[in-house]
């Protein structure tokens, strides 16, 4: 009994210490090469399974699935925002624990750490996330990819126009590819960044630091990949529309709106919100059976 009590006291003492000095420890983890591995033992993080409490990395390892090769993490403004992130969907479905970083020092510290007890840290918001798949799943995925090739090729072309010549040419967003997703279960689309690019959270922090050169931030932002959910009715419909007519204006509007809203949902900024807003108005007009291009005229006021 006494031993249990001591352990509890020890934990609460550490929790108090952590509350006061966690930023110092995280900075130490980032800057102190010689003590980084010692500091890593002391770090605490919230996760998708920690029920709002903070856990150490050993606890995460204890709960890892047998075939799991990596320690997964994500970053964002707050836990509430992260819990709703499309990138998290497949991890919740497969019951894989993900660390959630809401402090801007978490991600730099973990990236310097690179691995813990031989397990690599992998961001679920980056394009190169690999998950266990059966042979059957691999075969099916190859067929789905082929089936969606007309749409993914067309979409990549559409977004290249949008980001290089269109409304988003000043946003500093470069689109690497559009591909079928393995991580989406409910949302139609998600935007992820390349392996060595900044996450959305890091991008925000860097842009907020006034001494940062804008071009340098854009260079480090990494090229974006739009992943599409092949089972979502909006995506299924878009495939059939694009196969029928690549020039269809409504399809182009839909493709661009989906990309811009996915950027926002993933935490990225879009340079010209009015372009997105105008597209939403157009789509709403069509939904209501109103011609979006009809000229405005003064309404008649009753006598």
N, C-alpha and C positions, 0 to 999 in steps of 0.2 A: 504493500500500500504506500509506504513511505517513498519507495523507489519511483512508483508511478507519479506521485505528487511532485517529486523533484523534477521529473521529466517535463511535467506540465508547466512548472514554474520556469524551467530552463527555456521552454518554447516561447512562453509569453515574454520572457526577458529578451529573447532574440527578436521576437516580433517588434518589440518596442525599439530596440536598437536599429532594426531594419527600417522602420518608419522614419527615424531621424537621419540615418546615414546611407540609405540605399543609393542615392545619386552619387555619393563619393565612391561607393563600391563599384558601381557601374562605370564611372569614369576610370577607376583603377583597372577594371577589366579591359577597358578600351586602350589605355595608355601604358600600363605596366606589363611589359612583355615577360619579365622574369617571374612575376607573381600571378599571372593570369589564371593558371590552372588551379592555384590555391583559392583564389577569389571565386572561381566558378562553382566551388563546393558550397559557397555561402549565398549564392543568388536565389531569389524567390520570384516566381511568376504566377500569374493567374492562367488557368487553362480551361478548355471546354468541359473538363470533368472535375475541376477543383471547387465547384459550387461557390464561386465568389471569394474563396480563400486563396492564399498564395502557397505554392508548393515549391520544393527544391527540385533540382534536375534528377536526383537519385529516385525520388518518388515517381517522376515521369518514366524513368527507365524500368522501375518495378512493374508499372502498369502497361508497358509496351506489349503489343501483340507479338506472338512468336516469330512470325515471318517479317516483322517490321525492321527495316534497315536504317531508317532516318528518324531524327527528332523534328517534327513539323511545327512551324510557327507562322503567325501572321501579325501584321501591325495595322493600327488604325486609330482614329480619334478617341474612341471609347469602346468599352466592352459591348454596349448595346448595338452600336453600329457594326462591330465585327461579327456579332452573332447572326446578323442578317445578311452577311456577305455571300454572294453567289459562289465564290471560290471555296467556301467552307462546306458546301452541300454534300459532296461525295464523302467527305471525312466524317460527317455526322451519320450518314447512311451506313458507312462501313465501321462505325464505332471506333474511329481512330482519334486519339487525344491530340489536340493542337494547342500550343502555347499562344497566349494572346498578349501582344505588346501594345500598351497604350501610352507608355512613357517614351519620349523621343530618344532616350539614351539606351533603351533595350536593344534595338536592332543593331546599332554600331558595335555594341559590346559583343553580341552573339556572332556577328560577322567576323570579328577579330578572333573570337574563340574557335570558330569553324567546326569543331566537333567536341563531343563530351563522351568519355569512356569509349572512344572508337566509333561512336554514332554521329554521323554528319547532321548539321542543322540544315533544314531545307525549308524555304519559304513557300507556302502554298499559293502565294500571289505571283509566283514567277512561272515562266512558260515551260520549264523543264521538269515539272513534278512527275515522278513515276510511281505508280501503284501496282500492287500485285494483280495479275490477270490470269484467268484460265486460258487454255488453248482455244476453247470455244469462243470466249470473249474477244480474243485477239483476231480470230477469223471474222467474226461478225463486224468488228470495228473496221477492218480493211474494206469489207463490202460497203459499209455505211459511208466511208470516206469517198469511195469511187462514185457512189450514188449521188453524193453532195458536191462533187467536183465542179459541175457547171455553176453552182451557186457560190462556192468559196472563191473560185477564180474571178467571177463577175464582181463579187463583193470587194475583193482586194483591189481591183481596178477602180471601183467606185470610190473607195476610201482614199486611194492614192490621189485621185482628182480632188477630193474634198480637202485633204491635208496639204497638198502641194500647190494647188491652184485656186481652190474654193474658199469657203468661209473660215476654214481652220488653218489657212496658210501661215498665220502668225502665232499659232499656238505652240510651235516647237514639237508637235506630235508627229512621229514617224511610224507608219504601219508596216510591220515586218510581214505578217501573214494573217490570213483568215483561215481557221481550221475547225474541224469537228472536235467537240470537247469531250473529255472523259470525266471532267469534274462537276458538270452541271446535272442536277436531277430535276430542278423545278424552273429556274430562270431560263429565258430564251438565249441570253448572251452574257459573256463576261469579258472584261479586258484584263490581260495580264502583261507583265513586262518581261524583257529578256533577262537572262540569268544574272548578268553583272550590272544591270541598270538599277536606278533607285526605285524603291517601292513608292507608292503614292504618299505615304506618311513622310518618308525621307525627303521627297520632292518638296512637300509643303514646308518642312523645316528649313531646307536649304534656300528656298525662295524667300522665306521670311527673314533670313539673315542678310541684312542690307549690303554687307561687304562681298557677297557672292556675285560673281559675274553671271549674268543671265544666260549667255551663250554656253558657259561651262555647265550650268545646271541642265540646260537642254541637252547637252552632249551626254551627260551622265544619266539622263532620264531613261535611257534605253528605248529600244524600239518596241512598240506595242503589238501584241497579238490579240485579235478578236476571236474568241472561241464561241462556237454556236452549238446549241442543244438540238440534236437531230430529232428528238422526240417531241419538241414543243410545237403546238399547232401553228403558231405564227411563222416559225422557220419552215415547217412542212409546206405551208401555203406560199411562202416566198420562193421556195424552190420551184414549185409548179408555175408560178407567175413568170419567173426569170427564164425558165425553159421555153415558155410560150412567147415571151417578148422581152428582150434585153433592154429595150429603150423605154419600157413602161415607167412613166414619171412617178406614179404612186409607189412603185417598187424601190426606186432610187430614194425617194423621201423616207420610206420605211427603213431602208438599210442605213441611211445616215442618222436618222433619229435613234435607232437602236444602238448604233455605235456611240453617239454622244451621251445618251442616257447611261450606257454601260460604263463610259469613262467616269461620269459623275458618281455612279453607284460604287465604283471601285476606288473612289477617293481622289481622282485626278481632276484638274481644272480644265475647263474649255475656254479658249480665248474669246469667243464671240457668242455669248448666250443668246443674243437676239436672233441669230441664224437658226438655232434650235427652236426657239419660241415660235418663229414664223412657220417652221415646218409643222410644229404641233398644231398651230392654228389652221394650216392647210388641211391636215389630216382630220381635224375636228369638223371643218367645213364639209369635207367629203362625206364624213360619217352622218352629218345632218342633212345631206342631199343639197348643199348649197355650193354654187360654183365659187371656188376660192379666188379665181381671177376676175370675177365680175367687178366692174368699177363701183366705187361707193357713190351713192347719191343721197341727198338729204331726204330724211323721212317726211312723209306728209303728216302734218299735225292737224287733228280734227278741228273743225271750226268751233 
